């Protein structure tokens, strides 16, 4: 998040639904919540009294379940109430107009380099708004169809930026795990493991003919 986005977050976080902020910035809800928490940003009391906040009636044992969903029977504190003019006037400048798009909106088909949850860089492609997919998986599916359950797409040359179809390979998660720890063994053991895996693969393929 750059300085301009941080300043924008400071201005609108107290008065705007977090989901809309995430869409405007092209981030996930968790990313916005985490950033706001680290900056000690909070929703304004006026905003929390509106239907946009989604707050529940006081007195409930739990406002939300651990997975973030509302408990059955809970009723919003402001059910049936209209937004006050003062609150509406504060929120109006940040409200999306019909058909408008955030300044950082990207066309479907846009490719970006991002970090995964482990901090590794990969290419991602935008399929639709709020829907980004790993580019190597997208390339594979376009050429070969759906990826089998329990399989992953890996790079033959170990370069995650090279998503040419010739550089991609579909293997099982077990094979991928073996490849990742194989480098810890001496060359002769590596060769034995590779030979074993090839034999197992041939036997499986033979059984399907």
mmCIF file of the C-alpha atoms, coordinates in Angstrom:
data_MODEL
# 
_entry.id   MODEL 
# 
loop_
_atom_site.group_PDB 
_atom_site.id 
_atom_site.type_symbol 
_atom_site.label_atom_id 
_atom_site.label_alt_id 
_atom_site.label_comp_id 
_atom_site.label_asym_id 
_atom_site.label_entity_id 
_atom_site.label_seq_id 
_atom_site.pdbx_PDB_ins_code 
_atom_site.Cartn_x 
_atom_site.Cartn_y 
_atom_site.Cartn_z 
_atom_site.occupancy 
_atom_site.B_iso_or_equiv 
_atom_site.pdbx_formal_charge 
_atom_site.auth_seq_id 
_atom_site.auth_comp_id 
_atom_site.auth_asym_id 
_atom_site.auth_atom_id 
_atom_site.pdbx_PDB_model_num 
ATOM 1   C CA . UNK A 1 1   ? 0.000   0.000   0.000   1.00 0.00 ? 1   UNK A CA 1 
ATOM 2   C CA . UNK A 1 2   ? 1.618   3.263   -1.120  1.00 0.00 ? 2   UNK A CA 1 
ATOM 3   C CA . UNK A 1 3   ? 1.488   6.597   0.722   1.00 0.00 ? 3   UNK A CA 1 
ATOM 4   C CA . UNK A 1 4   ? -1.416  7.870   -1.379  1.00 0.00 ? 4   UNK A CA 1 
ATOM 5   C CA . UNK A 1 5   ? -3.488  4.784   -0.567  1.00 0.00 ? 5   UNK A CA 1 
ATOM 6   C CA . UNK A 1 6   ? -2.591  5.056   3.132   1.00 0.00 ? 6   UNK A CA 1 
ATOM 7   C CA . UNK A 1 7   ? -3.751  8.675   3.229   1.00 0.00 ? 7   UNK A CA 1 
ATOM 8   C CA . UNK A 1 8   ? -6.953  7.689   1.432   1.00 0.00 ? 8   UNK A CA 1 
ATOM 9   C CA . UNK A 1 9   ? -7.498  4.870   3.947   1.00 0.00 ? 9   UNK A CA 1 
ATOM 10  C CA . UNK A 1 10  ? -7.123  7.288   6.863   1.00 0.00 ? 10  UNK A CA 1 
ATOM 11  C CA . UNK A 1 11  ? -9.765  9.553   5.324   1.00 0.00 ? 11  UNK A CA 1 
ATOM 12  C CA . UNK A 1 12  ? -12.411 6.989   4.422   1.00 0.00 ? 12  UNK A CA 1 
ATOM 13  C CA . UNK A 1 13  ? -11.983 4.020   6.817   1.00 0.00 ? 13  UNK A CA 1 
ATOM 14  C CA . UNK A 1 14  ? -14.039 5.534   9.672   1.00 0.00 ? 14  UNK A CA 1 
ATOM 15  C CA . UNK A 1 15  ? -17.050 6.219   7.419   1.00 0.00 ? 15  UNK A CA 1 
ATOM 16  C CA . UNK A 1 16  ? -17.046 3.589   4.663   1.00 0.00 ? 16  UNK A CA 1 
ATOM 17  C CA . UNK A 1 17  ? -17.778 -0.185  4.494   1.00 0.00 ? 17  UNK A CA 1 
ATOM 18  C CA . UNK A 1 18  ? -14.518 -2.115  4.502   1.00 0.00 ? 18  UNK A CA 1 
ATOM 19  C CA . UNK A 1 19  ? -15.694 -4.257  1.589   1.00 0.00 ? 19  UNK A CA 1 
ATOM 20  C CA . UNK A 1 20  ? -16.034 -1.171  -0.615  1.00 0.00 ? 20  UNK A CA 1 
ATOM 21  C CA . UNK A 1 21  ? -12.582 0.041   0.465   1.00 0.00 ? 21  UNK A CA 1 
ATOM 22  C CA . UNK A 1 22  ? -11.084 -3.339  -0.460  1.00 0.00 ? 22  UNK A CA 1 
ATOM 23  C CA . UNK A 1 23  ? -12.720 -3.167  -3.915  1.00 0.00 ? 23  UNK A CA 1 
ATOM 24  C CA . UNK A 1 24  ? -11.485 0.384   -4.445  1.00 0.00 ? 24  UNK A CA 1 
ATOM 25  C CA . UNK A 1 25  ? -7.907  -0.547  -3.548  1.00 0.00 ? 25  UNK A CA 1 
ATOM 26  C CA . UNK A 1 26  ? -7.949  -3.925  -5.284  1.00 0.00 ? 26  UNK A CA 1 
ATOM 27  C CA . UNK A 1 27  ? -7.112  -5.674  -1.982  1.00 0.00 ? 27  UNK A CA 1 
ATOM 28  C CA . UNK A 1 28  ? -8.693  -8.422  0.092   1.00 0.00 ? 28  UNK A CA 1 
ATOM 29  C CA . UNK A 1 29  ? -10.812 -7.655  3.147   1.00 0.00 ? 29  UNK A CA 1 
ATOM 30  C CA . UNK A 1 30  ? -8.136  -9.172  5.382   1.00 0.00 ? 30  UNK A CA 1 
ATOM 31  C CA . UNK A 1 31  ? -5.455  -6.914  3.919   1.00 0.00 ? 31  UNK A CA 1 
ATOM 32  C CA . UNK A 1 32  ? -7.548  -3.811  4.611   1.00 0.00 ? 32  UNK A CA 1 
ATOM 33  C CA . UNK A 1 33  ? -8.504  -4.954  8.124   1.00 0.00 ? 33  UNK A CA 1 
ATOM 34  C CA . UNK A 1 34  ? -4.882  -5.780  8.977   1.00 0.00 ? 34  UNK A CA 1 
ATOM 35  C CA . UNK A 1 35  ? -3.618  -2.430  7.691   1.00 0.00 ? 35  UNK A CA 1 
ATOM 36  C CA . UNK A 1 36  ? -6.312  -0.528  9.564   1.00 0.00 ? 36  UNK A CA 1 
ATOM 37  C CA . UNK A 1 37  ? -5.518  -2.466  12.746  1.00 0.00 ? 37  UNK A CA 1 
ATOM 38  C CA . UNK A 1 38  ? -1.788  -1.758  12.448  1.00 0.00 ? 38  UNK A CA 1 
ATOM 39  C CA . UNK A 1 39  ? -2.581  1.957   12.029  1.00 0.00 ? 39  UNK A CA 1 
ATOM 40  C CA . UNK A 1 40  ? -5.106  1.865   14.910  1.00 0.00 ? 40  UNK A CA 1 
ATOM 41  C CA . UNK A 1 41  ? -7.902  3.068   12.622  1.00 0.00 ? 41  UNK A CA 1 
ATOM 42  C CA . UNK A 1 42  ? -11.467 2.566   13.841  1.00 0.00 ? 42  UNK A CA 1 
ATOM 43  C CA . UNK A 1 43  ? -14.968 3.074   12.488  1.00 0.00 ? 43  UNK A CA 1 
ATOM 44  C CA . UNK A 1 44  ? -16.681 6.282   13.576  1.00 0.00 ? 44  UNK A CA 1 
ATOM 45  C CA . UNK A 1 45  ? -19.567 6.016   16.055  1.00 0.00 ? 45  UNK A CA 1 
ATOM 46  C CA . UNK A 1 46  ? -21.897 7.702   13.543  1.00 0.00 ? 46  UNK A CA 1 
ATOM 47  C CA . UNK A 1 47  ? -21.022 5.076   10.961  1.00 0.00 ? 47  UNK A CA 1 
ATOM 48  C CA . UNK A 1 48  ? -21.465 2.198   13.407  1.00 0.00 ? 48  UNK A CA 1 
ATOM 49  C CA . UNK A 1 49  ? -25.037 3.331   14.006  1.00 0.00 ? 49  UNK A CA 1 
ATOM 50  C CA . UNK A 1 50  ? -25.921 2.871   10.320  1.00 0.00 ? 50  UNK A CA 1 
ATOM 51  C CA . UNK A 1 51  ? -27.113 -0.236  8.481   1.00 0.00 ? 51  UNK A CA 1 
ATOM 52  C CA . UNK A 1 52  ? -23.889 -0.197  6.456   1.00 0.00 ? 52  UNK A CA 1 
ATOM 53  C CA . UNK A 1 53  ? -21.893 -1.236  9.531   1.00 0.00 ? 53  UNK A CA 1 
ATOM 54  C CA . UNK A 1 54  ? -23.797 -4.513  10.031  1.00 0.00 ? 54  UNK A CA 1 
ATOM 55  C CA . UNK A 1 55  ? -23.556 -4.324  13.797  1.00 0.00 ? 55  UNK A CA 1 
ATOM 56  C CA . UNK A 1 56  ? -25.899 -6.536  15.786  1.00 0.00 ? 56  UNK A CA 1 
ATOM 57  C CA . UNK A 1 57  ? -28.249 -5.913  18.628  1.00 0.00 ? 57  UNK A CA 1 
ATOM 58  C CA . UNK A 1 58  ? -26.559 -5.488  22.034  1.00 0.00 ? 58  UNK A CA 1 
ATOM 59  C CA . UNK A 1 59  ? -27.168 -8.285  24.492  1.00 0.00 ? 59  UNK A CA 1 
ATOM 60  C CA . UNK A 1 60  ? -26.411 -11.122 22.106  1.00 0.00 ? 60  UNK A CA 1 
ATOM 61  C CA . UNK A 1 61  ? -24.116 -13.770 23.581  1.00 0.00 ? 61  UNK A CA 1 
ATOM 62  C CA . UNK A 1 62  ? -21.853 -13.477 20.548  1.00 0.00 ? 62  UNK A CA 1 
ATOM 63  C CA . UNK A 1 63  ? -22.110 -10.849 17.847  1.00 0.00 ? 63  UNK A CA 1 
ATOM 64  C CA . UNK A 1 64  ? -20.535 -13.250 15.332  1.00 0.00 ? 64  UNK A CA 1 
ATOM 65  C CA . UNK A 1 65  ? -19.420 -16.850 15.192  1.00 0.00 ? 65  UNK A CA 1 
ATOM 66  C CA . UNK A 1 66  ? -15.709 -17.616 15.014  1.00 0.00 ? 66  UNK A CA 1 
ATOM 67  C CA . UNK A 1 67  ? -15.962 -18.032 11.220  1.00 0.00 ? 67  UNK A CA 1 
ATOM 68  C CA . UNK A 1 68  ? -17.342 -14.493 10.848  1.00 0.00 ? 68  UNK A CA 1 
ATOM 69  C CA . UNK A 1 69  ? -20.992 -15.411 10.168  1.00 0.00 ? 69  UNK A CA 1 
ATOM 70  C CA . UNK A 1 70  ? -23.894 -14.045 12.201  1.00 0.00 ? 70  UNK A CA 1 
ATOM 71  C CA . UNK A 1 71  ? -25.619 -16.280 14.701  1.00 0.00 ? 71  UNK A CA 1 
ATOM 72  C CA . UNK A 1 72  ? -29.167 -17.279 13.866  1.00 0.00 ? 72  UNK A CA 1 
ATOM 73  C CA . UNK A 1 73  ? -31.732 -15.032 15.543  1.00 0.00 ? 73  UNK A CA 1 
ATOM 74  C CA . UNK A 1 74  ? -29.508 -11.961 15.986  1.00 0.00 ? 74  UNK A CA 1 
ATOM 75  C CA . UNK A 1 75  ? -31.044 -8.729  14.748  1.00 0.00 ? 75  UNK A CA 1 
ATOM 76  C CA . UNK A 1 76  ? -29.133 -5.620  13.587  1.00 0.00 ? 76  UNK A CA 1 
ATOM 77  C CA . UNK A 1 77  ? -29.355 -2.811  16.137  1.00 0.00 ? 77  UNK A CA 1 
ATOM 78  C CA . UNK A 1 78  ? -30.502 -0.372  13.447  1.00 0.00 ? 78  UNK A CA 1 
ATOM 79  C CA . UNK A 1 79  ? -32.993 -2.621  11.642  1.00 0.00 ? 79  UNK A CA 1 
ATOM 80  C CA . UNK A 1 80  ? -35.701 -0.492  10.040  1.00 0.00 ? 80  UNK A CA 1 
ATOM 81  C CA . UNK A 1 81  ? -33.853 2.763   10.701  1.00 0.00 ? 81  UNK A CA 1 
ATOM 82  C CA . UNK A 1 82  ? -32.839 5.199   7.972   1.00 0.00 ? 82  UNK A CA 1 
ATOM 83  C CA . UNK A 1 83  ? -29.407 6.799   7.756   1.00 0.00 ? 83  UNK A CA 1 
ATOM 84  C CA . UNK A 1 84  ? -29.354 10.250  9.296   1.00 0.00 ? 84  UNK A CA 1 
ATOM 85  C CA . UNK A 1 85  ? -28.678 13.231  7.039   1.00 0.00 ? 85  UNK A CA 1 
ATOM 86  C CA . UNK A 1 86  ? -25.445 14.048  8.908   1.00 0.00 ? 86  UNK A CA 1 
ATOM 87  C CA . UNK A 1 87  ? -24.070 10.540  8.398   1.00 0.00 ? 87  UNK A CA 1 
ATOM 88  C CA . UNK A 1 88  ? -25.238 10.478  4.772   1.00 0.00 ? 88  UNK A CA 1 
ATOM 89  C CA . UNK A 1 89  ? -23.485 13.791  4.084   1.00 0.00 ? 89  UNK A CA 1 
ATOM 90  C CA . UNK A 1 90  ? -20.239 12.385  5.540   1.00 0.00 ? 90  UNK A CA 1 
ATOM 91  C CA . UNK A 1 91  ? -20.465 9.183   3.497   1.00 0.00 ? 91  UNK A CA 1 
ATOM 92  C CA . UNK A 1 92  ? -21.694 10.713  0.244   1.00 0.00 ? 92  UNK A CA 1 
ATOM 93  C CA . UNK A 1 93  ? -18.239 11.811  -1.081  1.00 0.00 ? 93  UNK A CA 1 
ATOM 94  C CA . UNK A 1 94  ? -16.954 8.238   -0.751  1.00 0.00 ? 94  UNK A CA 1 
ATOM 95  C CA . UNK A 1 95  ? -20.004 6.462   -2.173  1.00 0.00 ? 95  UNK A CA 1 
ATOM 96  C CA . UNK A 1 96  ? -19.608 4.688   -5.486  1.00 0.00 ? 96  UNK A CA 1 
ATOM 97  C CA . UNK A 1 97  ? -21.748 6.073   -8.269  1.00 0.00 ? 97  UNK A CA 1 
ATOM 98  C CA . UNK A 1 98  ? -23.455 3.550   -10.527 1.00 0.00 ? 98  UNK A CA 1 
ATOM 99  C CA . UNK A 1 99  ? -21.079 2.488   -13.281 1.00 0.00 ? 99  UNK A CA 1 
ATOM 100 C CA . UNK A 1 100 ? -18.029 4.145   -11.674 1.00 0.00 ? 100 UNK A CA 1 
ATOM 101 C CA . UNK A 1 101 ? -14.759 2.278   -11.137 1.00 0.00 ? 101 UNK A CA 1 
ATOM 102 C CA . UNK A 1 102 ? -11.891 2.861   -8.689  1.00 0.00 ? 102 UNK A CA 1 
ATOM 103 C CA . UNK A 1 103 ? -8.811  4.670   -10.014 1.00 0.00 ? 103 UNK A CA 1 
ATOM 104 C CA . UNK A 1 104 ? -6.710  1.510   -9.737  1.00 0.00 ? 104 UNK A CA 1 
ATOM 105 C CA . UNK A 1 105 ? -9.228  -0.700  -11.587 1.00 0.00 ? 105 UNK A CA 1 
ATOM 106 C CA . UNK A 1 106 ? -7.612  -3.231  -13.940 1.00 0.00 ? 106 UNK A CA 1 
ATOM 107 C CA . UNK A 1 107 ? -9.017  -4.778  -17.119 1.00 0.00 ? 107 UNK A CA 1 
ATOM 108 C CA . UNK A 1 108 ? -9.765  -8.535  -17.052 1.00 0.00 ? 108 UNK A CA 1 
ATOM 109 C CA . UNK A 1 109 ? -6.716  -10.257 -18.515 1.00 0.00 ? 109 UNK A CA 1 
ATOM 110 C CA . UNK A 1 110 ? -4.295  -7.984  -16.638 1.00 0.00 ? 110 UNK A CA 1 
ATOM 111 C CA . UNK A 1 111 ? -1.248  -9.872  -15.358 1.00 0.00 ? 111 UNK A CA 1 
ATOM 112 C CA . UNK A 1 112 ? 0.525   -8.813  -12.172 1.00 0.00 ? 112 UNK A CA 1 
ATOM 113 C CA . UNK A 1 113 ? 3.382   -10.205 -10.084 1.00 0.00 ? 113 UNK A CA 1 
ATOM 114 C CA . UNK A 1 114 ? 2.356   -10.762 -6.475  1.00 0.00 ? 114 UNK A CA 1 
ATOM 115 C CA . UNK A 1 115 ? 3.539   -12.612 -3.390  1.00 0.00 ? 115 UNK A CA 1 
ATOM 116 C CA . UNK A 1 116 ? 1.715   -15.707 -2.204  1.00 0.00 ? 116 UNK A CA 1 
ATOM 117 C CA . UNK A 1 117 ? 1.096   -16.442 1.497   1.00 0.00 ? 117 UNK A CA 1 
ATOM 118 C CA . UNK A 1 118 ? 4.643   -17.814 1.796   1.00 0.00 ? 118 UNK A CA 1 
ATOM 119 C CA . UNK A 1 119 ? 6.213   -14.690 0.288   1.00 0.00 ? 119 UNK A CA 1 
ATOM 120 C CA . UNK A 1 120 ? 7.062   -16.284 -3.082  1.00 0.00 ? 120 UNK A CA 1 
ATOM 121 C CA . UNK A 1 121 ? 6.552   -14.233 -6.244  1.00 0.00 ? 121 UNK A CA 1 
ATOM 122 C CA . UNK A 1 122 ? 4.163   -15.537 -8.907  1.00 0.00 ? 122 UNK A CA 1 
ATOM 123 C CA . UNK A 1 123 ? 2.234   -14.137 -11.829 1.00 0.00 ? 123 UNK A CA 1 
ATOM 124 C CA . UNK A 1 124 ? -1.506  -13.651 -11.350 1.00 0.00 ? 124 UNK A CA 1 
ATOM 125 C CA . UNK A 1 125 ? -4.127  -12.923 -14.027 1.00 0.00 ? 125 UNK A CA 1 
ATOM 126 C CA . UNK A 1 126 ? -7.358  -11.026 -13.464 1.00 0.00 ? 126 UNK A CA 1 
ATOM 127 C CA . UNK A 1 127 ? -10.351 -13.116 -14.530 1.00 0.00 ? 127 UNK A CA 1 
ATOM 128 C CA . UNK A 1 128 ? -12.999 -10.669 -13.313 1.00 0.00 ? 128 UNK A CA 1 
ATOM 129 C CA . UNK A 1 129 ? -13.427 -8.098  -10.541 1.00 0.00 ? 129 UNK A CA 1 
ATOM 130 C CA . UNK A 1 130 ? -12.087 -9.528  -7.247  1.00 0.00 ? 130 UNK A CA 1 
ATOM 131 C CA . UNK A 1 131 ? -11.125 -12.760 -9.035  1.00 0.00 ? 131 UNK A CA 1 
ATOM 132 C CA . UNK A 1 132 ? -7.395  -13.274 -9.655  1.00 0.00 ? 132 UNK A CA 1 
ATOM 133 C CA . UNK A 1 133 ? -5.869  -16.664 -10.519 1.00 0.00 ? 133 UNK A CA 1 
ATOM 134 C CA . UNK A 1 134 ? -2.316  -18.008 -10.626 1.00 0.00 ? 134 UNK A CA 1 
ATOM 135 C CA . UNK A 1 135 ? -1.206  -17.427 -14.197 1.00 0.00 ? 135 UNK A CA 1 
ATOM 136 C CA . UNK A 1 136 ? 0.518   -20.801 -14.628 1.00 0.00 ? 136 UNK A CA 1 
ATOM 137 C CA . UNK A 1 137 ? -2.709  -22.596 -13.681 1.00 0.00 ? 137 UNK A CA 1 
ATOM 138 C CA . UNK A 1 138 ? -4.699  -20.415 -16.073 1.00 0.00 ? 138 UNK A CA 1 
ATOM 139 C CA . UNK A 1 139 ? -2.278  -21.143 -18.949 1.00 0.00 ? 139 UNK A CA 1 
ATOM 140 C CA . UNK A 1 140 ? -2.419  -24.887 -18.257 1.00 0.00 ? 140 UNK A CA 1 
ATOM 141 C CA . UNK A 1 141 ? -6.226  -24.989 -18.110 1.00 0.00 ? 141 UNK A CA 1 
ATOM 142 C CA . UNK A 1 142 ? -6.510  -23.023 -21.350 1.00 0.00 ? 142 UNK A CA 1 
ATOM 143 C CA . UNK A 1 143 ? -4.352  -25.646 -23.106 1.00 0.00 ? 143 UNK A CA 1 
ATOM 144 C CA . UNK A 1 144 ? -5.147  -28.915 -21.317 1.00 0.00 ? 144 UNK A CA 1 
ATOM 145 C CA . UNK A 1 145 ? -8.393  -28.367 -19.401 1.00 0.00 ? 145 UNK A CA 1 
ATOM 146 C CA . UNK A 1 146 ? -9.095  -28.773 -15.698 1.00 0.00 ? 146 UNK A CA 1 
ATOM 147 C CA . UNK A 1 147 ? -6.275  -29.578 -13.276 1.00 0.00 ? 147 UNK A CA 1 
ATOM 148 C CA . UNK A 1 148 ? -6.772  -32.954 -11.599 1.00 0.00 ? 148 UNK A CA 1 
ATOM 149 C CA . UNK A 1 149 ? -7.512  -32.890 -7.848  1.00 0.00 ? 149 UNK A CA 1 
ATOM 150 C CA . UNK A 1 150 ? -4.349  -33.342 -5.802  1.00 0.00 ? 150 UNK A CA 1 
ATOM 151 C CA . UNK A 1 151 ? -2.144  -32.031 -8.625  1.00 0.00 ? 151 UNK A CA 1 
ATOM 152 C CA . UNK A 1 152 ? -0.128  -28.839 -8.983  1.00 0.00 ? 152 UNK A CA 1 
ATOM 153 C CA . UNK A 1 153 ? 1.428   -26.978 -11.907 1.00 0.00 ? 153 UNK A CA 1 
ATOM 154 C CA . UNK A 1 154 ? 5.209   -26.572 -11.639 1.00 0.00 ? 154 UNK A CA 1 
ATOM 155 C CA . UNK A 1 155 ? 7.926   -24.951 -13.722 1.00 0.00 ? 155 UNK A CA 1 
ATOM 156 C CA . UNK A 1 156 ? 10.393  -27.195 -15.544 1.00 0.00 ? 156 UNK A CA 1 
ATOM 157 C CA . UNK A 1 157 ? 13.162  -24.570 -15.364 1.00 0.00 ? 157 UNK A CA 1 
ATOM 158 C CA . UNK A 1 158 ? 12.259  -23.574 -11.758 1.00 0.00 ? 158 UNK A CA 1 
ATOM 159 C CA . UNK A 1 159 ? 11.503  -20.029 -12.935 1.00 0.00 ? 159 UNK A CA 1 
ATOM 160 C CA . UNK A 1 160 ? 7.977   -18.973 -11.814 1.00 0.00 ? 160 UNK A CA 1 
ATOM 161 C CA . UNK A 1 161 ? 8.067   -16.019 -14.200 1.00 0.00 ? 161 UNK A CA 1 
ATOM 162 C CA . UNK A 1 162 ? 8.280   -18.379 -17.207 1.00 0.00 ? 162 UNK A CA 1 
ATOM 163 C CA . UNK A 1 163 ? 4.665   -19.409 -17.743 1.00 0.00 ? 163 UNK A CA 1 
ATOM 164 C CA . UNK A 1 164 ? 5.054   -20.634 -21.320 1.00 0.00 ? 164 UNK A CA 1 
ATOM 165 C CA . UNK A 1 165 ? 3.075   -23.858 -21.735 1.00 0.00 ? 165 UNK A CA 1 
ATOM 166 C CA . UNK A 1 166 ? 6.244   -25.763 -22.721 1.00 0.00 ? 166 UNK A CA 1 
ATOM 167 C CA . UNK A 1 167 ? 7.732   -24.868 -19.325 1.00 0.00 ? 167 UNK A CA 1 
ATOM 168 C CA . UNK A 1 168 ? 4.746   -26.106 -17.319 1.00 0.00 ? 168 UNK A CA 1 
ATOM 169 C CA . UNK A 1 169 ? 4.171   -29.574 -15.930 1.00 0.00 ? 169 UNK A CA 1 
ATOM 170 C CA . UNK A 1 170 ? 1.332   -31.108 -13.921 1.00 0.00 ? 170 UNK A CA 1 
ATOM 171 C CA . UNK A 1 171 ? 2.481   -33.380 -11.081 1.00 0.00 ? 171 UNK A CA 1 
ATOM 172 C CA . UNK A 1 172 ? 0.981   -34.654 -7.852  1.00 0.00 ? 172 UNK A CA 1 
ATOM 173 C CA . UNK A 1 173 ? 1.506   -32.810 -4.588  1.00 0.00 ? 173 UNK A CA 1 
ATOM 174 C CA . UNK A 1 174 ? 3.477   -35.830 -3.353  1.00 0.00 ? 174 UNK A CA 1 
ATOM 175 C CA . UNK A 1 175 ? 5.823   -35.622 -6.362  1.00 0.00 ? 175 UNK A CA 1 
ATOM 176 C CA . UNK A 1 176 ? 6.219   -31.905 -5.788  1.00 0.00 ? 176 UNK A CA 1 
ATOM 177 C CA . UNK A 1 177 ? 7.093   -32.507 -2.143  1.00 0.00 ? 177 UNK A CA 1 
ATOM 178 C CA . UNK A 1 178 ? 9.670   -35.112 -3.131  1.00 0.00 ? 178 UNK A CA 1 
ATOM 179 C CA . UNK A 1 179 ? 11.268  -32.763 -5.615  1.00 0.00 ? 179 UNK A CA 1 
ATOM 180 C CA . UNK A 1 180 ? 11.542  -30.047 -3.023  1.00 0.00 ? 180 UNK A CA 1 
ATOM 181 C CA . UNK A 1 181 ? 13.434  -32.189 -0.518  1.00 0.00 ? 181 UNK A CA 1 
ATOM 182 C CA . UNK A 1 182 ? 15.325  -34.284 -3.064  1.00 0.00 ? 182 UNK A CA 1 
ATOM 183 C CA . UNK A 1 183 ? 18.191  -31.783 -3.219  1.00 0.00 ? 183 UNK A CA 1 
ATOM 184 C CA . UNK A 1 184 ? 19.174  -32.768 0.337   1.00 0.00 ? 184 UNK A CA 1 
ATOM 185 C CA . UNK A 1 185 ? 20.400  -36.190 -0.840  1.00 0.00 ? 185 UNK A CA 1 
ATOM 186 C CA . UNK A 1 186 ? 23.699  -37.106 -2.536  1.00 0.00 ? 186 UNK A CA 1 
ATOM 187 C CA . UNK A 1 187 ? 23.631  -37.487 -6.378  1.00 0.00 ? 187 UNK A CA 1 
ATOM 188 C CA . UNK A 1 188 ? 23.465  -41.296 -6.396  1.00 0.00 ? 188 UNK A CA 1 
ATOM 189 C CA . UNK A 1 189 ? 20.433  -41.349 -4.066  1.00 0.00 ? 189 UNK A CA 1 
ATOM 190 C CA . UNK A 1 190 ? 18.742  -38.624 -6.098  1.00 0.00 ? 190 UNK A CA 1 
ATOM 191 C CA . UNK A 1 191 ? 19.108  -40.708 -9.235  1.00 0.00 ? 191 UNK A CA 1 
ATOM 192 C CA . UNK A 1 192 ? 17.646  -43.798 -7.540  1.00 0.00 ? 192 UNK A CA 1 
ATOM 193 C CA . UNK A 1 193 ? 14.606  -41.838 -6.331  1.00 0.00 ? 193 UNK A CA 1 
ATOM 194 C CA . UNK A 1 194 ? 14.056  -40.324 -9.772  1.00 0.00 ? 194 UNK A CA 1 
ATOM 195 C CA . UNK A 1 195 ? 14.299  -43.753 -11.418 1.00 0.00 ? 195 UNK A CA 1 
ATOM 196 C CA . UNK A 1 196 ? 11.854  -45.182 -8.912  1.00 0.00 ? 196 UNK A CA 1 
ATOM 197 C CA . UNK A 1 197 ? 9.338   -42.397 -9.556  1.00 0.00 ? 197 UNK A CA 1 
ATOM 198 C CA . UNK A 1 198 ? 9.595   -42.888 -13.322 1.00 0.00 ? 198 UNK A CA 1 
ATOM 199 C CA . UNK A 1 199 ? 8.935   -46.620 -12.944 1.00 0.00 ? 199 UNK A CA 1 
ATOM 200 C CA . UNK A 1 200 ? 5.932   -45.992 -10.711 1.00 0.00 ? 200 UNK A CA 1 
ATOM 201 C CA . UNK A 1 201 ? 4.556   -43.483 -13.212 1.00 0.00 ? 201 UNK A CA 1 
ATOM 202 C CA . UNK A 1 202 ? 5.004   -45.921 -16.111 1.00 0.00 ? 202 UNK A CA 1 
ATOM 203 C CA . UNK A 1 203 ? 3.257   -48.694 -14.169 1.00 0.00 ? 203 UNK A CA 1 
ATOM 204 C CA . UNK A 1 204 ? 0.305   -46.415 -13.395 1.00 0.00 ? 204 UNK A CA 1 
ATOM 205 C CA . UNK A 1 205 ? 0.037   -45.301 -17.022 1.00 0.00 ? 205 UNK A CA 1 
ATOM 206 C CA . UNK A 1 206 ? 0.256   -48.901 -18.210 1.00 0.00 ? 206 UNK A CA 1 
ATOM 207 C CA . UNK A 1 207 ? -2.637  -49.850 -15.967 1.00 0.00 ? 207 UNK A CA 1 
ATOM 208 C CA . UNK A 1 208 ? -4.863  -47.197 -17.540 1.00 0.00 ? 208 UNK A CA 1 
ATOM 209 C CA . UNK A 1 209 ? -4.335  -48.444 -21.138 1.00 0.00 ? 209 UNK A CA 1 
# 
